[in-house]
């Protein structure tokens, strides 16, 4: 056993030496591998960049010119890509055209005590809400949302730290668009783009004043188009929203949605959120709709809505199966107005509209958007399927009174009555089967409210005389005393007859 010890020590030493050499070799191999990977990565990154430039300029991908600093500074600018390197130009082209809007609408509804005069706000204060707007023209016209200026007693516009008193030119609850006017010239009007050419996946910026933080810019993409989220008011709500994931928060309403060139493509309007703040879903009115509404309000004081004389519904899988429809694209005619454009063109209930002129119709949103660009008196070609056969009809669009010309609806506003009176339109006449009538709108505390007549009530006869002129009806009610008989329809369409004694 003692004679074999030198051999064992020698063997252990040999094994130990082999292990050390193996570890050393592995270490050196790791260093060489890391160096080689870095070398390959640097060359690969260069070639990818070089390939992109070669493709952009139409060169062959085998282009191998070595660029120096001088080469890079002298190269022509790259053409616009789907993903811009920055949004600097778009921000510079749009932020100066977005304004801050203050809506002063009466006194705050909170309760006050005498201590508020010493330790609080000094008594009841005017309620102030804020939003955004977009400079539409150099001479002071501004587009915003109807809900931004709703119930305003005074409106102020802040631009470049200057404050202007604003007047309301007109508002449209159907699209949530309003137009203001300030006394200023040479304003930086925003450049108008095209929402119809906007693509899903395209980069957009939301510019506005969220949380009173002026001139805020956020970026995202167009997530969808022609969205309907059922938030609009008005008699004929038009919803065909651009959906975006560009962060939009309270205060952004009425601000600009712009493309990467800084061109206006939408008016930011709404968010879907359980918290009241941005959660990934923002919606904007397409600029092609907003601009048409704004121009109508500026030129006529009234939106010139063109109606085809029919009503439509979405095609659901259940309706498609019931009617034997193979595609879910299009809309189904659910009602045809008597003596309207559609009836005159021979269209019927259950016709499936698939196109208007050259525009394919995918659903109710695209149907309403396509119609929104036309004026009463315009002729359109409607493509539709009946019994699975494609047909076409030419319609002459009508105005809300059933004619084909530009209209300016008649209103009568009375503080004593506490309401605005207006003539009923052709669709309401058809819906309720009446020849004429006067509708109560903008109802507040006053005479009509005391009589129990609600918002949207339609007066058809007063003391057995037909009601057809808002001014005549308003002046008669303001001055009348004695026995008053009112006939009409409730907002739900139920007949109403009531006799009052007015002193």
ROPAKOL-520304 format. One line per field, with one value per residue (C-alpha): residue number from 1; chain; x, y, z. Coordinates in nm, 3 decimals, padded with zeros to 5 digits. Layout:
REM ROPAKOL-520304
num <- NUM, ...
cadena <- A, ...
x <- X, ...
y <- Y, ...
z <- Z, ...
REM end
This chain:
REM ROPAKOL-520304
num <- 1, 2, 3, 4, 5, 6, 7, 8, 9, 10, 11, 12, 13, 14, 15, 16, 17, 18, 19, 20, 21, 22, 23, 24, 25, 26, 27, 28, 29, 30, 31, 32, 33, 34, 35, 36, 37, 38, 39, 40, 41, 42, 43, 44, 45, 46, 47, 48, 49, 50, 51, 52, 53, 54, 55, 56, 57, 58, 59, 60, 61, 62, 63, 64, 65, 66, 67, 68, 69, 70, 71, 72, 73, 74, 75, 76, 77, 78, 79, 80, 81, 82, 83, 84, 85, 86, 87, 88, 89, 90, 91, 92, 93, 94, 95, 96, 97, 98, 99, 100, 101, 102, 103, 104, 105, 106, 107, 108, 109, 110, 111, 112, 113, 114, 115, 116, 117, 118, 119, 120, 121, 122, 123, 124, 125, 126, 127, 128, 129, 130, 131, 132, 133, 134, 135, 136, 137, 138, 139, 140, 141, 142, 143, 144, 145, 146, 147, 148, 149, 150, 151, 152, 153, 154, 155, 156, 157, 158, 159, 160, 161, 162, 163, 164, 165, 166, 167, 168, 169, 170, 171, 172, 173, 174, 175, 176, 177, 178, 179, 180, 181, 182, 183, 184, 185, 186, 187, 188, 189, 190, 191, 192, 193, 194, 195, 196, 197, 198, 199, 200, 201, 202, 203, 204, 205, 206, 207, 208, 209, 210, 211, 212, 213, 214, 215, 216, 217, 218, 219, 220, 221, 222, 223, 224, 225, 226, 227, 228, 229, 230, 231, 232, 233, 234, 235, 236, 237, 238, 239, 240, 241, 242, 243, 244, 245, 246, 247, 248, 249, 250, 251, 252, 253, 254, 255, 256, 257, 258, 259, 260, 261, 262, 263, 264, 265, 266, 267, 268, 269, 270, 271, 272, 273, 274, 275, 276, 277, 278, 279, 280, 281, 282, 283, 284, 285, 286, 287, 288, 289, 290, 291, 292, 293, 294, 295, 296, 297, 298, 299, 300, 301, 302, 303, 304, 305, 306, 307, 308, 309, 310, 311, 312, 313, 314, 315, 316, 317, 318, 319, 320, 321, 322, 323, 324, 325, 326, 327, 328, 329, 330, 331, 332, 333, 334, 335, 336, 337, 338, 339, 340, 341, 342, 343, 344, 345, 346, 347, 348, 349, 350, 351, 352, 353, 354, 355, 356, 357, 358, 359, 360, 361, 362, 363, 364, 365, 366, 367, 368, 369, 370, 371, 372, 373, 374, 375, 376, 377, 378, 379, 380, 381, 382, 383, 384, 385, 386, 387, 388, 389, 390, 391, 392, 393, 394, 395, 396, 397, 398, 399, 400, 401, 402, 403, 404, 405, 406, 407, 408, 409, 410, 411, 412, 413, 414, 415, 416, 417, 418, 419, 420, 421, 422, 423, 424, 425, 426, 427, 428, 429, 430, 431, 432, 433, 434, 435, 436, 437, 438, 439, 440, 441, 442, 443, 444, 445, 446, 447, 448, 449, 450, 451, 452, 453, 454, 455, 456, 457, 458, 459, 460, 461, 462, 463, 464, 465, 466, 467, 468, 469, 470, 471, 472, 473, 474, 475, 476, 477, 478, 479, 480, 481, 482, 483, 484, 485, 486, 487, 488, 489, 490, 491, 492, 493, 494, 495, 496, 497, 498, 499, 500, 501, 502, 503
cadena <- A, A, A, A, A, A, A, A, A, A, A, A, A, A, A, A, A, A, A, A, A, A, A, A, A, A, A, A, A, A, A, A, A, A, A, A, A, A, A, A, A, A, A, A, A, A, A, A, A, A, A, A, A, A, A, A, A, A, A, A, A, A, A, A, A, A, A, A, A, A, A, A, A, A, A, A, A, A, A, A, A, A, A, A, A, A, A, A, A, A, A, A, A, A, A, A, A, A, A, A, A, A, A, A, A, A, A, A, A, A, A, A, A, A, A, A, A, A, A, A, A, A, A, A, A, A, A, A, A, A, A, A, A, A, A, A, A, A, A, A, A, A, A, A, A, A, A, A, A, A, A, A, A, A, A, A, A, A, A, A, A, A, A, A, A, A, A, A, A, A, A, A, A, A, A, A, A, A, A, A, A, A, A, A, A, A, A, A, A, A, A, A, A, A, A, A, A, A, A, A, A, A, A, A, A, A, A, A, A, A, A, A, A, A, A, A, A, A, A, A, A, A, A, A, A, A, A, A, A, A, A, A, A, A, A, A, A, A, A, A, A, A, A, A, A, A, A, A, A, A, A, A, A, A, A, A, A, A, A, A, A, A, A, A, A, A, A, A, A, A, A, A, A, A, A, A, A, A, A, A, A, A, A, A, A, A, A, A, A, A, A, A, A, A, A, A, A, A, A, A, A, A, A, A, A, A, A, A, A, A, A, A, A, A, A, A, A, A, A, A, A, A, A, A, A, A, A, A, A, A, A, A, A, A, A, A, A, A, A, A, A, A, A, A, A, A, A, A, A, A, A, A, A, A, A, A, A, A, A, A, A, A, A, A, A, A, A, A, A, A, A, A, A, A, A, A, A, A, A, A, A, A, A, A, A, A, A, A, A, A, A, A, A, A, A, A, A, A, A, A, A, A, A, A, A, A, A, A, A, A, A, A, A, A, A, A, A, A, A, A, A, A, A, A, A, A, A, A, A, A, A, A, A, A, A, A, A, A, A, A, A, A, A, A, A, A, A, A, A, A, A, A, A, A, A, A, A, A, A, A, A, A, A, A, A, A, A, A, A, A, A, A, A, A, A, A, A, A, A, A, A, A, A, A, A, A, A, A, A, A, A, A, A, A, A, A, A, A, A, A, A, A, A
x <- 00.000, 00.286, 00.465, 00.163, 00.121, 00.353, 00.153, -00.177, -00.048, 00.073, -00.266, -00.451, -00.224, -00.284, -00.661, -00.646, -00.435, -00.679, -00.974, -00.791, -00.707, -01.068, -01.202, -00.945, -01.036, -01.405, -01.337, -01.132, -01.398, -01.664, -01.464, -01.399, -01.769, -01.887, -01.643, -01.752, -02.125, -02.071, -01.880, -02.157, -02.431, -02.264, -02.230, -02.586, -02.734, -02.544, -02.661, -03.025, -03.010, -02.831, -03.089, -03.377, -03.211, -03.142, -03.502, -03.632, -03.423, -03.482, -03.122, -03.034, -02.989, -02.629, -02.540, -02.222, -02.118, -01.962, -02.125, -01.919, -02.065, -02.059, -02.246, -02.523, -02.570, -02.582, -02.823, -03.172, -03.449, -03.611, -03.964, -04.248, -04.274, -04.566, -04.391, -04.238, -03.911, -04.075, -04.391, -04.213, -04.338, -04.696, -04.692, -04.550, -04.811, -05.108, -05.053, -05.079, -05.418, -05.575, -05.736, -05.849, -06.223, -06.394, -06.769, -06.926, -07.273, -07.439, -07.367, -07.223, -07.496, -07.309, -07.449, -07.268, -07.266, -07.147, -06.813, -06.745, -06.721, -06.432, -06.264, -06.393, -06.477, -06.673, -07.017, -07.168, -06.934, -07.000, -06.962, -06.675, -06.610, -06.328, -06.247, -06.063, -06.130, -05.966, -05.910, -06.107, -06.037, -05.794, -06.077, -06.178, -06.413, -06.346, -06.479, -06.545, -06.790, -07.149, -07.116, -06.816, -07.031, -07.366, -07.573, -07.302, -07.391, -07.046, -06.773, -06.405, -06.132, -05.768, -05.504, -05.135, -05.212, -05.466, -05.830, -06.117, -06.492, -06.656, -07.001, -07.185, -07.253, -07.440, -07.442, -07.557, -07.642, -07.672, -07.295, -07.181, -07.023, -07.042, -06.888, -06.764, -06.644, -06.384, -06.285, -05.937, -05.756, -05.449, -05.503, -05.312, -05.597, -05.528, -05.472, -05.767, -05.688, -05.918, -06.086, -06.217, -05.861, -05.749, -05.633, -05.668, -05.324, -05.217, -05.040, -05.241, -05.190, -05.449, -05.391, -05.584, -05.598, -05.661, -05.698, -05.638, -05.288, -05.270, -05.114, -05.078, -04.988, -05.035, -04.976, -05.146, -05.292, -05.631, -05.785, -06.109, -06.347, -06.725, -06.776, -07.119, -07.123, -07.472, -07.383, -07.520, -07.824, -08.041, -08.325, -08.105, -07.784, -07.500, -07.230, -06.939, -06.648, -06.278, -06.154, -05.797, -05.569, -05.404, -05.467, -05.771, -05.879, -06.133, -06.048, -05.946, -06.305, -06.322, -05.949, -05.771, -05.693, -05.420, -05.217, -04.835, -04.837, -05.030, -05.348, -05.683, -05.856, -06.101, -06.247, -06.185, -06.518, -06.547, -06.376, -06.499, -06.396, -06.523, -06.295, -06.358, -06.000, -05.825, -05.835, -05.740, -06.054, -06.093, -06.334, -06.330, -06.583, -06.434, -06.316, -06.508, -06.829, -06.719, -06.612, -06.941, -07.139, -06.923, -06.961, -07.339, -07.360, -07.143, -07.324, -07.685, -07.703, -07.857, -07.723, -07.850, -07.931, -08.015, -08.254, -08.324, -08.678, -08.608, -08.480, -08.236, -08.109, -07.787, -07.772, -07.731, -07.659, -08.015, -08.170, -07.944, -08.053, -08.420, -08.408, -08.174, -07.897, -07.553, -07.346, -07.354, -07.237, -07.496, -07.810, -08.174, -08.450, -08.685, -08.921, -09.003, -09.142, -09.463, -09.402, -09.031, -08.735, -08.703, -09.072, -09.065, -08.768, -08.951, -08.756, -08.928, -08.896, -08.639, -08.430, -08.062, -07.857, -07.497, -07.371, -07.426, -07.269, -06.917, -06.908, -06.965, -07.188, -07.068, -07.310, -07.522, -07.218, -07.089, -07.445, -07.496, -07.147, -07.191, -07.519, -07.373, -07.164, -07.464, -07.710, -08.087, -08.145, -07.840, -07.899, -07.744, -07.743, -07.836, -07.731, -07.942, -08.040, -08.399, -08.469, -08.090, -08.082, -07.873, -08.069, -07.999, -08.222, -08.156, -08.281, -08.312, -08.236, -08.478, -08.449, -08.613, -08.928, -08.971, -08.839, -08.511, -08.379, -08.167, -08.375, -08.353, -08.582, -08.812, -08.770, -08.942, -08.767, -08.966, -08.833, -09.192, -09.286, -08.950, -08.892, -08.799, -09.072, -08.991, -09.174, -09.182, -08.990, -09.098, -08.976, -09.179, -09.486, -09.457, -09.378, -09.682, -09.917, -09.974, -09.992, -09.823, -09.719, -09.497, -09.241, -09.130, -08.751, -08.495, -08.755, -08.674, -08.885, -09.173, -09.527, -09.519, -09.343, -09.609, -09.875, -09.704, -09.585, -09.249, -08.942, -09.029, -09.405, -09.573, -09.855, -10.096, -10.399, -10.466, -10.829, -10.927, -10.693, -10.407, -10.061, -09.817, -09.619, -09.386, -09.403, -09.783, -09.819, -09.563, -09.715, -10.069, -09.971, -09.778, -10.079, -10.368, -10.591, -10.912, -11.005, -10.719, -10.753, -10.431, -10.411, -10.091, -09.859, -09.638, -09.268, -09.361, -09.627, -09.940, -10.237, -10.290, -10.591, -10.617, -10.816, -10.673, -10.800, -10.537, -10.568
y <- 00.000, 00.240, 00.159, 00.280, 00.622, 00.818, 00.686, 00.791, 01.144, 01.170, 01.060, 01.309, 01.589, 01.495, 01.499, 01.832, 01.981, 01.857, 02.019, 02.351, 02.346, 02.260, 02.551, 02.787, 02.672, 02.723, 03.071, 03.168, 03.022, 03.228, 03.548, 03.472, 03.386, 03.710, 03.912, 03.733, 03.784, 04.156, 04.182, 04.003, 04.210, 04.538, 04.438, 04.301, 04.625, 04.829, 04.613, 04.629, 05.006, 05.020, 04.790, 05.010, 05.318, 05.136, 05.023, 05.372, 05.531, 05.260, 05.132, 04.768, 04.595, 04.514, 04.884, 04.899, 05.266, 05.358, 05.669, 05.924, 06.200, 06.432, 06.172, 06.150, 06.526, 06.564, 06.278, 06.376, 06.337, 05.996, 05.969, 05.944, 05.600, 05.427, 05.475, 05.822, 05.870, 06.142, 06.349, 06.682, 06.823, 06.707, 06.867, 07.195, 07.207, 07.152, 07.272, 07.643, 07.576, 07.425, 07.656, 07.631, 07.689, 07.797, 07.752, 07.973, 07.837, 07.996, 07.951, 07.646, 07.423, 07.359, 07.498, 07.790, 07.937, 08.267, 08.107, 08.070, 08.447, 08.449, 08.113, 07.985, 08.130, 08.432, 08.290, 08.118, 08.106, 08.066, 07.709, 07.672, 07.375, 07.352, 07.188, 07.236, 07.375, 07.392, 07.709, 07.647, 07.975, 08.265, 08.510, 08.348, 08.054, 07.766, 07.410, 07.234, 06.984, 07.075, 06.930, 07.157, 07.472, 07.323, 07.555, 07.820, 08.174, 08.304, 08.142, 08.235, 08.117, 08.122, 08.121, 08.193, 08.328, 08.578, 08.550, 08.627, 08.648, 08.398, 08.398, 08.079, 08.058, 07.730, 07.380, 07.037, 06.778, 06.507, 06.514, 06.691, 06.970, 07.342, 07.654, 07.959, 08.297, 08.524, 08.875, 08.807, 08.786, 08.612, 08.314, 07.989, 07.789, 07.418, 07.237, 07.011, 06.650, 06.367, 06.121, 05.916, 05.838, 05.761, 05.400, 05.165, 05.132, 05.483, 05.700, 05.991, 06.254, 06.386, 06.756, 06.932, 07.048, 06.747, 06.832, 07.200, 07.116, 07.329, 07.215, 06.849, 06.601, 06.224, 05.961, 05.640, 05.468, 05.450, 05.143, 05.134, 05.347, 05.384, 05.305, 05.349, 05.375, 05.521, 05.840, 06.109, 06.318, 06.503, 06.384, 06.221, 06.108, 06.050, 05.820, 05.705, 05.762, 05.719, 05.498, 05.558, 05.447, 05.791, 05.891, 06.121, 06.252, 06.500, 06.840, 06.691, 06.720, 06.945, 06.913, 06.795, 06.446, 06.493, 06.269, 06.258, 06.568, 06.767, 06.771, 06.761, 06.424, 06.432, 06.623, 06.438, 06.374, 06.079, 05.806, 05.471, 05.441, 05.320, 05.563, 05.881, 05.879, 05.722, 05.342, 05.276, 05.378, 05.726, 05.844, 06.136, 06.279, 06.238, 06.574, 06.530, 06.525, 06.797, 07.036, 06.995, 07.061, 07.365, 07.512, 07.467, 07.641, 07.930, 07.975, 07.894, 07.883, 07.539, 07.197, 07.108, 06.744, 06.540, 06.250, 05.957, 05.900, 05.572, 05.424, 05.135, 04.880, 04.681, 04.329, 04.087, 03.714, 03.642, 03.880, 03.745, 03.387, 03.486, 03.676, 03.438, 03.699, 03.554, 03.858, 04.080, 04.383, 04.651, 04.774, 04.665, 04.913, 04.905, 05.191, 05.393, 05.744, 05.828, 06.042, 06.044, 06.004, 05.629, 05.560, 05.772, 05.567, 05.237, 05.114, 04.890, 04.754, 04.469, 04.596, 04.550, 04.861, 04.771, 05.091, 05.465, 05.593, 05.445, 05.391, 05.037, 05.023, 04.789, 04.893, 05.170, 05.382, 05.388, 05.444, 05.752, 05.884, 05.842, 06.041, 06.314, 06.458, 06.539, 06.829, 06.834, 06.826, 06.607, 06.291, 05.963, 05.610, 05.348, 04.987, 04.731, 04.365, 04.250, 03.877, 03.827, 04.031, 04.346, 04.656, 05.029, 05.332, 05.703, 05.914, 06.289, 06.366, 06.584, 06.829, 06.785, 06.963, 06.731, 06.974, 06.980, 07.330, 07.481, 07.542, 07.755, 07.614, 07.857, 07.898, 08.108, 08.149, 08.277, 08.334, 08.364, 08.026, 07.884, 07.703, 07.720, 07.636, 07.489, 07.331, 06.951, 06.796, 06.561, 06.250, 06.336, 06.411, 06.067, 05.896, 06.037, 06.070, 06.444, 06.725, 06.990, 07.069, 07.275, 07.099, 07.219, 07.213, 07.360, 07.347, 07.527, 07.656, 07.857, 07.865, 07.546, 07.348, 07.456, 07.322, 06.982, 06.981, 06.806, 06.841, 06.712, 06.758, 06.838, 07.093, 07.007, 07.223, 07.512, 07.605, 07.391, 07.580, 07.404, 07.486, 07.536, 07.856, 07.882, 08.260, 08.274, 07.999, 08.157, 08.505, 08.365, 08.166, 08.460, 08.692, 08.447, 08.430, 08.232, 07.879, 07.709, 07.379, 07.206, 06.902, 06.726, 06.429, 06.333, 06.265, 05.897, 05.967, 05.926, 06.156, 06.434, 06.662, 06.895, 07.205, 07.475, 07.797, 08.070, 08.382
z <- 00.000, 00.086, -00.238, -00.446, -00.281, -00.523, -00.816, -00.658, -00.590, -00.948, -01.081, -00.862, -00.982, -01.347, -01.301, -01.122, -01.403, -01.666, -01.477, -01.449, -01.819, -01.905, -01.698, -01.850, -02.202, -02.132, -01.996, -02.302, -02.533, -02.359, -02.403, -02.771, -02.823, -02.663, -02.874, -03.191, -03.110, -03.051, -03.378, -03.570, -03.398, -03.492, -03.855, -03.866, -03.727, -03.981, -04.269, -04.156, -04.142, -04.472, -04.628, -04.507, -04.658, -04.981, -05.010, -04.927, -05.201, -05.459, -05.445, -05.466, -05.131, -05.228, -05.192, -04.977, -04.971, -04.635, -04.491, -04.302, -04.082, -04.384, -04.592, -04.334, -04.306, -04.682, -04.755, -04.865, -04.607, -04.592, -04.732, -04.479, -04.323, -04.159, -03.823, -03.788, -03.606, -03.395, -03.370, -03.345, -03.677, -03.614, -03.269, -03.397, -03.675, -03.443, -03.085, -03.175, -03.333, -03.019, -02.762, -02.401, -02.341, -02.018, -01.974, -01.704, -01.634, -01.331, -00.963, -00.796, -00.652, -00.325, 00.002, 00.160, 00.508, 00.650, 00.728, 00.356, 00.329, 00.575, 00.526, 00.191, -00.148, -00.031, -00.105, -00.410, -00.708, -01.078, -01.195, -01.442, -01.669, -01.919, -02.248, -02.574, -02.919, -03.260, -03.463, -03.782, -03.962, -03.936, -03.860, -03.532, -03.591, -03.351, -03.351, -03.021, -02.873, -02.799, -02.448, -02.377, -02.410, -02.306, -02.080, -02.090, -01.984, -02.074, -02.282, -02.277, -02.512, -02.407, -02.682, -02.628, -02.280, -02.418, -02.315, -02.557, -02.504, -02.738, -02.897, -02.984, -03.358, -03.344, -03.200, -03.314, -03.049, -03.316, -03.379, -03.058, -03.265, -03.185, -03.341, -03.150, -03.276, -03.117, -03.224, -03.361, -03.695, -03.837, -03.611, -03.684, -03.839, -03.837, -04.165, -04.246, -04.336, -04.445, -04.211, -04.502, -04.608, -04.253, -04.214, -03.918, -03.761, -03.866, -03.608, -03.463, -03.192, -02.947, -02.873, -02.599, -02.239, -02.012, -01.644, -01.731, -01.858, -02.171, -02.500, -02.409, -02.686, -02.664, -02.932, -03.040, -03.342, -03.510, -03.349, -03.550, -03.756, -03.786, -03.417, -03.258, -02.878, -02.829, -02.642, -02.875, -02.800, -03.048, -03.265, -03.530, -03.357, -03.599, -03.466, -03.678, -03.442, -03.499, -03.215, -03.096, -02.816, -02.800, -02.436, -02.410, -02.070, -01.928, -02.074, -02.411, -02.535, -02.840, -02.903, -03.215, -03.337, -03.599, -03.827, -03.845, -04.066, -03.806, -04.017, -03.839, -03.882, -03.591, -03.296, -02.968, -02.803, -02.566, -02.366, -02.243, -01.881, -01.544, -01.363, -01.565, -01.693, -01.990, -02.003, -02.364, -02.553, -02.701, -02.968, -03.211, -03.457, -03.810, -03.946, -04.272, -04.068, -03.824, -04.102, -04.288, -03.970, -03.887, -04.236, -04.220, -03.882, -04.005, -04.337, -04.247, -03.867, -03.908, -04.008, -04.353, -04.293, -04.602, -04.545, -04.780, -04.652, -04.477, -04.153, -04.121, -03.868, -03.836, -03.979, -03.689, -03.731, -03.614, -03.872, -04.143, -04.070, -04.051, -04.381, -04.562, -04.598, -04.665, -04.557, -04.247, -04.445, -04.517, -04.340, -04.353, -04.436, -04.138, -04.232, -04.544, -04.497, -04.679, -04.987, -04.907, -05.141, -05.087, -05.148, -05.461, -05.584, -05.524, -05.220, -04.966, -04.613, -04.586, -04.876, -04.781, -04.865, -04.954, -05.121, -05.168, -05.488, -05.481, -05.104, -04.974, -04.666, -04.391, -04.118, -03.973, -03.887, -04.245, -04.376, -04.161, -04.233, -04.610, -04.600, -04.380, -04.665, -04.885, -04.896, -04.958, -05.332, -05.402, -05.600, -05.488, -05.625, -05.367, -05.427, -05.245, -05.248, -05.271, -05.282, -05.317, -05.639, -05.662, -05.765, -05.788, -05.739, -05.771, -05.478, -05.448, -05.085, -04.892, -04.606, -04.266, -04.385, -04.682, -04.946, -05.135, -05.062, -04.788, -04.476, -04.169, -03.907, -03.731, -03.357, -03.095, -02.760, -02.465, -02.110, -01.988, -02.133, -02.023, -02.351, -02.716, -02.967, -03.309, -03.599, -03.617, -03.906, -04.182, -04.002, -03.690, -03.900, -04.059, -03.729, -03.549, -03.844, -03.803, -04.058, -03.844, -03.489, -03.261, -03.041, -02.697, -02.654, -02.410, -02.135, -01.808, -01.521, -01.656, -01.784, -01.994, -01.725, -01.475, -01.713, -01.697, -02.060, -02.079, -02.300, -02.648, -02.612, -02.947, -02.955, -03.238, -03.158, -02.918, -02.851, -03.151, -03.388, -03.564, -03.427, -03.713, -03.651, -03.346, -03.319, -03.342, -03.080, -02.846, -02.857, -02.812, -02.500, -02.349, -02.372, -02.313, -02.009, -01.967, -02.066, -02.255, -02.434, -02.543, -02.769, -02.859, -02.820, -02.528, -02.599, -02.620, -02.885, -02.668, -02.744, -02.490, -02.432, -02.134, -02.042, -01.813, -01.660, -01.704, -01.488
REM end
